[in-house]
């Protein structure tokens, strides 16, 4: 994730919880995403990461870059934004570009 997405002022801080697949976990776990990050390696090998953030548009692109290897657990509004973007992308391949829905 870019530093711009993670820079936060006290009035704009929100926390995101991401769950990475066991396949992507080692790569993600090696990197420090933010000085205040919290993380947990689950028994199944998946990796949960919590970080403060402030820039939704950039963060959305960063999350989407992980494709099917990440799930947004919280906040719900960001989870829904990711879901809409992924459904729109899938629509381009499943039903054709004329059926894709953009947020």
C-alpha angles and dihedrals in degrees: 000000000000122000090239091064092051100045109104136176119213093256094051103040118129128163126233125200116205129185116205125198120252088252093058097034098090093053094047095043093056093061128076104223097179136355090241097046121135121204143178132191109217124216091251090058096255118133126223118203128187119191137163116244142171110185113077099182095051093041091051091056091047092052093047090053088070091059114190092351096082138052125194107228096178152054098036096215092056090046089055092049090053091046092052092049093048092048090050090051092048089049090062090060102034104040103011133259093287090064098047115116119212124198 
